[in-house]
Amino acid sequence: MNIIARTTVALLLGIATAGCSATASRTLPTDPTLTVYCYEGNLERCDLAASGPSQGDLTTWWADVHGDLPSSRDPKDSTCIGIASGFNVTTSSKHQLGDDELHEFRVSNFTLKWFDSDDQLIWCGLHDYANEGGQLINACRRPVIGGSGRFLDRPGVATVTPEGDDWFRVDVFLLD
């Protein structure tokens, strides 16, 4: 290999290495960017495949969004600031993971819309649901994939946690 070729290869490797090491690191904040509470309005499970929980079943839902969780747990005691809606599709029902429990995995899409603006957040992902009940019973984290208004170009992570009595806390962690 002649000196020009070696120098060119070394220069290209140096530029590539410098570019990789100079890449800005982005980390999620440790505290949520925002927290809202959803009060489940309606959940419909459509048994589209084999009878009972099975691959291809569709669940749709909507919920009122509140800025806080009222101590009374009565949604009338808190202002509704938006609406959440979504759907999920069962991708693996009655799945065994070696823990003597049946797991049901669903791919879901979740959209949160504020009433006073064009602000929206969308997140989606795969999560383990209770097989028989078909409801979310544990906290789940999914990637925020998009948004509009103040959330434009702000990916991150959303954590949904059941609070009981049809309430769910939504903690959203967005990149700056």
C-alpha positions, 0 to 999 in steps of 0.5 A: 500500500503506498503512502497516499493510500495509507494516509487516506485510510488513516485520515478516514479512520480518524474522522470516523472515530472522532465523529463517533466519539463526538456524538452528543449523549442524550439521557432522560431526566430522572424526574418526569417531564410531566405527570397526568392521571387517566380515568378509564372511560371504556375498554372494549376487547374484541375477540377476533381470532380463536375463542378466548385470549388469542393472537390477533385479539384487539383491545380499544379504549379511551380515558379522560386525562386529569392534571391530578389524582383527586383524594376522593378518587372521584373524577368529578373532583378533578378538572379533565384536561384532555383525552387519551385513547389507544389500541393494542393487539395481542401478539402472544397469548398464553405465553409460558416464561417458566414462572408457572403463569400465563403471559399475554403480550400486546403491541399497543399504541397510546395517544394523549391529547390536550383540550386547550392546545394542539399538543399531543404525545404518542407512544407505543411498544410491547408489554405483558398483560394479565392473561385472563383479565386482559387489563394492565396490572403492572407498570409498563414503560414504552418509548415516546415516538412522537408529538405535536405542539410543545412535544414536537421532536421530543422523544422519550419514555412514558411509564403507565402505572395502575393506581386502582379504581380505574385510575392510571398514573402516566409519567412522561420523561422527554429528552430536551 
